[in-house]
Every structure is written in structure tokens, then in C-alpha cells.
């Protein structure tokens, strides 16, 4: 029997899962690493720490398995990362992540110009400091000497695959998220390259998501404890694969993910673009595209609540060998729906969808002398979900230019991510959206989907729909009608306040500079 490893390169951890050809989980591992915030606008990772995490997770899941029986590794990765490499393919920078906002001013300027709209409609990538397109423009202005030394422009997945195979290439899915890729001709877009001040020769060759590299370098094989013949399957972005991994692979089925960040995505059979540039459109596989919006502020906001507002409670929980998050959600569960009228706008790290404003800031509204920390905990959970609901509504309107048919309405929702471990958060999601939510028992949807792309690439399955038989047990949660009605009232105010505050976010942000 042979096996396949699905590896997901996340923002704060790498996960690897060992699968058999039927998609059964044989072993799994998760190793974390820090996200470096040297300034309020900086968000970077250390590529060496991620490489060490990849090594550790692969060693853990392959323990006790004959190396010759591990046929390949297929990758999923967070989008929008940027690493500059020198002529020896050594990093000149850390990994500049999607959460880095240093290019906010460049993004704002581009967005205000006709060129910004043109680039969005060529690439499907919203104009925002998350995108390598705008990051490179910022580097050209602020570190021209660094860009002058740069021979290769890549992301974390491409860099790690190079370390494993000696080959540098990028799949269409990851390329699509750079803002440098033409989503119609599947090639680097000259207009984008000119804006970013880079050349085609600095970018990797482009391949499809099921492209296979035959074998590891001797050094990598020894380091990973795998056979030199182990194949590497390029895989795709974590967003694209998360849809596939929860069975949201047809029009009208939405996938919602809440991890460190979050996203709402629907699958389409052809590229679709929002006339106002609020939604992304990224390639997955032939006749598979995802349309949706990412949010910056998911689980990391609840982490902030844990670390800054519930320090004592968290210390007590740890002393009693309990998970602090369980303590927080238990407290939040004691508060009624709507958190006694408390509204939380979760924009602690700027925001992508639906605002696409790096200057967005969080706010807590409705505070009174009777407001408790438990109220705040619940309001934070509700605010994250109401923000996701705003994005979901954008995917249900007609987002297609020059195409008469409206977008297919969402009739089913699949959800995944770390939040799914919390019964309270699951119910809040269901009640806010007012639709049944189906959640797979396995949370590592991106790893599974990467492995399935690998199985297809290696000829073990004929079609990506085979994943439906592999997802395993699911559980569906039904909305409470009374709770949904109350949340709808809150949602109206939530959206109204956001619209009122949006013009002030830049002024508010400048107060902290």
C-alpha cells in the first residue's frame, strides 16, 4: 500500500496529514510558528522556521511508514506571500504575508486610478496591500536597492518546493492570487509587471495545479526521511482547496472558513468579477474557479481577547490544564443572543472583504455600565460572523459584467476551520446566516483536497469529485428562527455603522502613527 501526504502551509502553522488512496487519515501533525509584527503594519514569517515545521510534520506523519510507500506530497498554501530571492535562490527577505499592510498607501493610490480597476479586471485580485502586486510597488519605492538584488520573486510554497526539488515553479492558483497573473490567458500580465517594477524573468514558470515534480534532491530526501523518488504535486491555494475539501465544489454551494483569518467562497465554472472589485476570482482547476472575499479578522481577534482581556482567566485555565478558549466560550455562552446590545466591529488588522481598507479599525459599540467581559467575549464572536455574513451577501448578487444571467443563489453552506471545534461558534454562525450549516468531522479540508489533487495527478482517481466519498462524517446545524430574527436586526445596525465609519477609518488610523 502506498500513501500520500497533504501539507498545508498556513499563516501560523504547517499541517501535514498522511492519507491512503481512499482518503482515510493515517496520521496528522501540526507545528506552529510566530507571525512577526515588528511594527503595527508589518506581518512577516521566517522561511527557515516554516521549513523546519514542514520537516517536523512530515517526520511525524511518516513515522513507522516505509519511505518507499510514501508516493508523494501535495501542497496547500496561504495566498499572497512574497519572498525575494538572490541569484543563488537564497532569501533576501522574510516571508511578507497577506496580513502585511505596509503597502496601504500604494494600494489606496492605485485603487483611486483607472489602472486599479483595469488590473482587477485582468487579474481577479482585488487592489489591496495583501497582494504581491502592491507589495512589490511599495518595495520599488522604499527599498529599490533590495529589488535591484532580486533575481526571483516567489511565495512560501514555491520556495519550499525549490528546497525540496531544486525546481522553481508556480501553479496557476497561487499565481492568480499575486495580482500579476492574467486569469484569461494564464500568463503573467505585462501591465501588472510594469506597475510592480519587475520583469517576467524574475517570476517562476507557470504550471497547472496538478503538475508533478519527479523526485526530491538527495539533501531534501535525507532531511525529510523520504525516498528520493517521492513526487511533489504542486497543489493550490488554501482557499481554493478548502472549498474542494468540504465538498463546496459546485455553483450555489458556499464554503466558509474561519481560522487565523477567514473567507467566504463559492465555486463557479468560469471567471466572475464584481463590478466594484470587492470579490476575488481565483483559479482552482479546469472549469473550477472560486469567487468570494477573505477577511483578516477571524480567530486572531479571539486570540487578542484571550491575551489582552482575559489574561487572568486564561492563566487559571492553563493552571487547571484547560484550554483558555474553552473558558472564554463557556463565559460567552452565559450571555444571551445579541450580547445585551453590544456590537463589535472586528477590524483589528485592517480589513479585506468587504471593506478592502487597510486603515479599518475595530470598535465596540453599545457599552454601558452593566457591560461585562462575558458580554464582550460574545460580541466578538458575533461580530466576526456578522462581518462574514456581509461578505456572503456580496456573492449572491449579480457580479458578472456583460453577462445577463445572475449569479447562482447560495442554497447550501459548508464550514470549516478552527472555529468549528466550538459548538457556540457553530451555532452563532448558523443563526446569523439563517441557513443550515454542514461541518465535516475532519477539519483539515485543505490537506485533504491537496491530497486528492495529488491522487488525480498520479492516476489513482479519475475526477476531483471523488473527494465527496472521502470527506467522511458531517454534521448539520439548523438555525434558530428567533435568534436569526434578532441577529438580522443587529446585522442591519452593524452594516449601517460600518458604512458610517468607513470614511473616518483613515483619520482614525493616522492617530496611531
C-alpha positions in Angstrom: 0.0 0.0 0.0 1.2 3.5 -0.8 0.3 6.8 0.8 0.2 10.5 0.0 0.9 13.4 2.3 -1.2 16.6 2.1 0.7 19.6 3.6 -0.9 22.9 4.3 1.4 25.9 4.8 -0.7 28.2 7.0 -0.1 31.7 8.4 0.8 30.5 11.9 1.3 26.7 11.5 2.0 24.0 9.0 -0.2 20.9 9.0 0.6 17.6 7.3 -1.8 14.6 7.0 -0.9 11.1 5.7 -3.7 9.6 3.6 -4.3 6.3 1.9 -5.8 6.2 -1.6 -9.3 6.2 -0.2 -8.7 9.5 1.7 -8.5 7.8 5.1 -6.4 9.7 7.6 -3.5 7.6 8.8 -1.6 10.2 10.8 -1.6 14.0 11.2 0.7 16.7 12.7 0.6 20.4 13.3 3.6 22.6 14.1 3.2 26.3 14.8 5.5 29.3 14.3 5.2 33.0 15.1 4.0 35.8 12.9 6.3 38.8 13.4 4.8 42.2 13.9 7.9 44.4 14.1 5.6 47.4 13.5 1.8 47.9 13.6 1.8 47.4 9.8 4.3 44.5 9.5 3.3 40.9 9.3 6.2 38.5 8.4 7.2 34.9 8.8 10.7 33.3 9.0 11.1 31.0 6.0 13.5 28.8 7.9 11.0 28.3 10.7 8.4 27.2 8.2 10.9 24.8 6.6 11.6 23.4 10.0 7.8 23.0 10.6 7.4 21.2 7.3 10.3 18.8 8.2 8.8 18.2 11.6 5.2 17.5 10.4 6.4 15.2 7.6 8.7 13.3 10.1 5.7 12.9 12.5 3.2 11.6 9.9 5.7 9.3 8.2 7.0 7.7 11.4 6.7 3.9 11.1 6.0 4.0 7.4 8.4 2.6 4.8 9.7 5.7 2.9 9.2 3.8 -0.3 5.5 3.6 0.4 5.1 7.4 0.5 4.4 8.2 -3.1 4.2 11.9 -2.9 3.5 15.2 -1.1 0.8 17.6 -2.4 0.7 21.2 -1.1 -1.8 23.8 0.0 -0.6 27.2 1.0 -1.8 30.6 2.3 -2.0 33.1 -0.6 -0.3 36.4 -1.3 3.0 35.7 0.4 6.1 37.3 -1.0 9.8 36.3 -0.7 12.6 37.9 -2.7 15.5 35.6 -3.6 19.0 36.4 -4.8 20.9 34.8 -7.7 21.6 31.7 -5.5 17.9 31.5 -4.7 18.6 32.5 -1.1 16.0 34.7 0.7 16.7 38.4 0.8 13.6 39.0 2.9 11.4 37.2 5.4 8.0 36.0 4.1 5.9 39.1 3.7 2.4 37.7 4.4 -1.1 38.7 3.3 -1.6 40.5 6.6 1.3 42.9 6.0 -0.1 46.4 5.5 3.0 48.5 4.6 1.8 49.0 1.1 -1.5 50.5 2.2 -0.8 53.9 0.7 0.3 52.4 -2.7 -2.9 50.3 -2.7 -5.1 53.4 -2.0 -3.5 55.4 -4.8 -3.8 52.5 -7.3 -7.4 51.9 -6.3 -8.3 55.6 -7.0 -6.9 55.4 -10.5 -8.4 53.7 -13.6 -5.4 51.5 -13.7 -6.5 49.9 -10.5 -9.9 48.8 -12.0 -8.1 47.6 -15.1 -5.7 45.5 -13.2 -8.5 44.0 -11.1 -10.4 43.0 -14.2 -7.3 41.5 -15.8 -6.2 39.5 -12.7 -9.2 38.9 -10.5 -7.2 40.1 -7.5 -8.7 43.0 -5.5 -6.5 46.0 -5.1 -5.2 45.8 -1.5 -1.8 45.7 0.3 -2.2 42.0 0.7 -1.3 41.3 -2.9 2.3 40.9 -4.1 1.5 43.3 -6.9 1.2 46.2 -4.5 3.9 44.9 -2.1 6.4 45.0 -5.0 5.4 48.5 -5.9 6.0 49.5 -2.3 9.4 47.8 -2.3 10.3 49.6 -5.5 9.7 52.9 -3.8 11.1 52.2 -0.3 13.8 49.5 -0.9 14.9 49.9 -4.6 18.4 48.5 -3.7 16.7 45.3 -2.4 14.6 44.9 -5.5 17.8 45.5 -7.6 19.4 42.5 -6.0 16.3 40.3 -6.6 16.6 37.6 -9.2 13.5 35.6 -8.2 10.1 36.7 -6.9 8.2 33.8 -5.2 5.9 32.9 -2.4 6.5 30.5 0.5 5.1 27.4 -1.3 7.4 27.9 -4.3 10.4 28.5 -2.1 9.9 25.3 -0.1 9.2 23.2 -3.2 12.5 24.6 -4.5 14.3 23.5 -1.4 12.8 20.0 -1.8 13.3 19.5 -5.5 15.7 22.1 -6.8 13.0 23.4 -9.2 11.3 26.8 -9.0 7.8 27.0 -10.5 4.4 28.3 -9.5 0.9 26.9 -10.0 -1.9 28.9 -11.6 -3.9 29.1 -8.4 -1.1 30.7 -6.4 -0.1 32.9 -9.3 -3.7 34.1 -9.7 -3.5 35.5 -6.1 -0.4 37.6 -6.8 -2.2 40.3 -8.8 0.4 39.6 -11.6 -1.4 36.9 -13.4 -3.9 37.3 -16.3 -6.8 35.0 -15.5 -7.9 34.7 -19.1 -4.7 33.8 -20.9 -3.0 32.0 -17.9 0.2 34.0 -18.2 2.0 36.8 -16.4 0.3 40.2 -17.2 2.6 42.8 -18.7 0.6 45.7 -17.4 0.9 44.4 -13.8 4.6 43.7 -14.2 5.2 47.2 -15.3 3.3 48.6 -12.3 5.2 46.3 -9.9 8.6 47.2 -11.4 9.6 43.6 -12.1 10.2 41.5 -15.2 8.9 38.2 -16.4 12.4 36.6 -15.9 12.2 37.3 -12.2 9.0 35.2 -11.9 8.8 31.4 -11.9 7.5 29.3 -14.9 3.7 28.7 -14.6 2.2 25.2 -14.3 -1.2 23.7 -13.5 -2.2 22.7 -10.0 -1.8 19.0 -10.8 1.8 19.4 -12.1 4.2 16.8 -10.7 7.9 17.1 -10.0 9.5 13.7 -10.1 11.7 13.3 -7.0 13.5 15.1 -4.2 17.1 16.3 -4.1 19.4 13.9 -2.2 19.7 16.5 0.6 16.0 17.0 0.9 15.3 13.3 0.8 17.8 12.8 3.7 16.4 15.8 5.6 12.8 14.6 5.3 13.5 10.9 5.8 11.8 10.1 2.5 12.8 8.3 -0.6 14.5 10.3 -3.4 11.7 9.1 -5.7 9.0 10.9 -3.7 6.9 13.0 -6.0 5.9 16.6 -5.3 2.5 17.7 -6.6 2.2 21.5 -6.8 -1.4 21.7 -5.4 -3.1 25.0 -5.0 -4.0 27.9 -2.6 -5.6 27.1 0.7 -8.7 29.0 -0.2 -9.3 27.0 -3.4 -8.6 23.7 -1.7 -10.8 24.4 1.3 -13.8 24.7 -1.0 -12.9 21.4 -2.6 -12.1 19.8 0.7 -15.6 20.4 2.2 -17.5 19.4 -0.9 -18.3 23.0 -1.9 -17.2 22.3 -5.5 -20.3 23.3 -7.5 -22.2 26.6 -8.1 -24.6 27.6 -5.3 -22.6 25.9 -2.5 -20.7 28.3 -0.3 -17.7 27.5 1.8 -16.9 29.5 4.9 -13.6 29.2 6.7 -12.6 30.7 10.0 -9.0 30.1 11.0 -6.5 32.8 11.9 -8.3 34.8 9.2 -11.4 33.7 7.3 -13.1 33.7 4.0 -16.4 33.2 2.1 -16.1 31.4 -1.3 -18.4 30.0 -3.9 -17.4 27.8 -6.8 -18.1 28.8 -10.4 -17.4 27.2 -13.8 -15.9 30.3 -15.3 -14.3 33.6 -14.1 -16.7 36.1 -12.5 -15.8 39.6 -11.4 -17.6 42.0 -9.1 -18.1 45.4 -10.8 -16.9 47.2 -7.7 -13.8 45.0 -7.2 -14.9 43.7 -3.8 -14.6 39.9 -4.6 -11.6 37.9 -5.7 -11.8 35.4 -8.5 -9.1 32.6 -8.4 -8.4 29.5 -10.4 -8.6 26.0 -8.8 -8.6 23.5 -11.7 -10.1 23.3 -15.2 -13.7 24.6 -15.1 -13.3 25.4 -11.4 -13.0 28.9 -10.1 -13.6 30.4 -6.6 -15.3 33.7 -6.1 -15.5 35.3 -2.7 -13.9 37.5 -0.2 -11.3 37.0 2.5 -11.3 38.6 6.0 -8.3 39.5 8.0 -10.0 39.2 11.3 -11.0 35.7 12.3 -9.6 33.6 15.1 -6.7 36.1 15.6 -9.3 38.5 17.1 -10.4 36.0 19.6 -6.8 35.3 20.4 -6.4 39.1 21.2 -9.4 38.9 23.5 -7.9 35.9 25.3 -4.5 37.5 25.7 -5.5 41.1 26.5 -8.9 41.0 28.1 -9.0 37.6 29.8 -5.4 37.2 31.0 -6.4 36.1 34.5 -9.0 33.6 33.2 -6.5 32.2 30.7 -3.8 31.7 33.3 -6.3 30.0 35.6 -7.4 27.7 32.8 -3.9 26.8 31.9 -3.1 26.1 35.6 -6.0 23.7 35.6 -4.8 22.1 32.3 -7.8 23.5 30.4 -7.9 25.3 27.1 -8.4 29.0 27.7 -10.6 29.2 24.6 -13.0 26.7 26.2 -13.1 29.0 29.2 -13.9 32.0 27.1 -16.6 30.4 25.0 -18.2 29.0 28.2 -18.4 32.5 29.5 -19.7 33.8 26.2 -22.4 31.1 26.3 -23.8 32.6 29.5 -24.7 35.7 27.6 -28.0 35.9 25.6 -28.0 36.3 21.8 -27.0 39.8 20.8 -24.7 40.3 23.8 -27.1 42.8 25.5 -27.0 45.1 22.5 -23.2 45.1 22.2 -21.8 45.3 18.7 -18.2 44.5 17.8 -16.6 45.5 14.5 -13.6 43.1 14.3 -11.3 45.2 12.2 -8.2 44.9 14.4 -5.8 44.3 11.4 -7.4 46.5 8.8 -9.8 44.5 6.6 -10.0 43.0 3.3 -13.6 42.0 2.3 -16.0 43.7 2.4 -14.1 47.0 3.1 -10.8 46.5 1.4 -9.4 49.1 3.7 -6.1 48.6 5.4 -6.9 51.6 7.7 -10.1 50.0 9.1 -10.1 49.8 12.9 -12.1 47.8 15.4 -14.9 49.3 17.5 -17.1 48.2 20.4 -20.5 49.9 20.4 -23.3 49.9 22.9 -21.0 49.8 26.0 -22.8 50.6 29.3 -22.0 50.4 33.0 -23.6 47.0 33.0 -21.4 45.6 30.2 -19.4 42.6 31.3 -16.3 40.9 29.9 -18.6 37.9 29.1 -20.7 40.3 27.0 -17.6 41.4 25.2 -16.5 37.8 24.5 -19.9 37.0 23.0 -20.0 40.2 21.0 -16.6 39.4 19.5 -17.7 36.0 18.3 -20.9 37.5 16.8 -19.1 40.4 15.2 -16.7 38.1 13.3 -19.6 36.2 12.0 -21.6 39.2 11.0 -18.7 40.5 9.0 -18.6 37.2 7.2 -22.3 37.4 6.5 -21.7 40.8 4.9 -19.3 39.1 2.5 -21.6 36.2 1.8 -24.3 38.6 0.7 -21.9 40.1 -1.9 -21.6 36.7 -3.5 -25.3 36.3 -4.0 -25.9 39.4 -6.2 -25.3 39.6 -9.9 -21.5 40.1 -10.0 -21.0 39.5 -13.7 -20.3 42.2 -16.1 -21.7 41.8 -19.6 -23.3 38.5 -18.7 -27.1 38.7 -18.3 -27.6 35.7 -16.1 -27.4 36.4 -12.4 -25.1 34.7 -10.0 -26.5 31.4 -8.8 -28.0 31.9 -5.3 -26.4 30.1 -2.4 -28.5 27.1 -1.4 -26.0 25.3 0.9 -23.2 26.2 3.2 -20.2 24.2 4.2 -18.0 25.4 7.0 -14.6 24.5 8.3 -11.6 25.9 10.2 -10.5 26.0 13.8 -13.8 27.8 14.9 -15.7 24.6 14.0 -14.4 23.0 17.2 -16.6 25.4 19.2 -20.3 24.4 19.5 -21.2 28.0 20.5 -19.4 29.5 17.4 -21.1 26.9 15.2 -24.5 27.9 16.4 -23.8 31.6 16.1 -22.7 31.1 12.5 -25.9 29.2 11.7 -28.2 31.6 13.5 -26.6 34.7 11.9 -26.7 33.3 8.4 -30.1 31.9 8.8 -29.2 28.7 6.9 -28.3 25.2 7.8 -24.5 24.8 8.1 -22.8 21.5 7.3 -19.5 20.9 9.0 -17.2 17.9 8.2 -15.8 16.0 11.2 -12.3 16.4 9.6 -11.2 20.0 9.9 -8.1 19.8 7.6 -10.0 20.3 4.4 -7.1 21.9 2.6 -4.8 19.0 3.3 -7.4 16.5 2.0 -8.1 18.5 -1.1 -4.3 18.8 -1.8 -4.0 15.0 -1.4 -6.9 14.5 -3.8 -5.3 16.7 -6.5 -2.2 14.5 -5.9 -4.2 11.3 -6.3 -5.6 12.6 -9.6 -2.2 13.8 -10.8 -0.8 10.3 -10.1 -3.6 8.5 -11.8 -5.3 6.9 -8.7 -8.6 8.7 -9.3 -10.3 10.0 -12.5 -12.0 13.1 -11.2 -11.9 15.6 -8.3 -15.5 14.7 -7.4 -14.0 11.5 -5.8 -13.4 13.7 -2.7 -17.1 13.6 -1.8 -16.6 10.0 -0.7 -13.6 10.9 1.3 -14.9 13.8 3.4 -16.3 11.4 5.9 -18.8 12.2 8.6 -20.5 15.5 8.6 -22.9 17.3 11.0 -25.5 19.8 10.0 -26.7 22.6 12.3 -30.1 24.2 12.0 -30.7 27.9 12.6 -33.0 29.0 15.5 -35.6 31.2 13.8 -36.0 33.6 16.8 -32.2 34.0 17.1 -31.9 34.7 13.4 -34.5 37.4 13.5 -32.7 39.1 16.4 -29.3 38.8 14.6 -30.9 40.3 11.5 -31.7 43.4 13.5 -28.2 43.5 14.7 -26.8 42.9 11.2 -28.7 46.0 9.9 -27.1 48.2 12.5 -23.7 46.5 12.1 -23.7 47.2 8.4 -25.0 50.8 8.8 -22.4 51.7 11.4 -19.6 50.2 9.1 -20.8 52.4 6.3 -20.8 55.5 8.5 -17.4 54.8 9.9 -15.7 53.8 6.7 -14.9 57.4 5.6 -13.3 58.1 9.0 -11.0 55.0 9.2 -8.0 56.7 7.6 -8.3 59.6 10.1 -8.6 57.2 13.0 -5.6 55.1 11.8 -3.4 58.2 11.5 -3.9 58.9 15.2 -1.8 55.8 15.9 1.1 56.7 13.6 
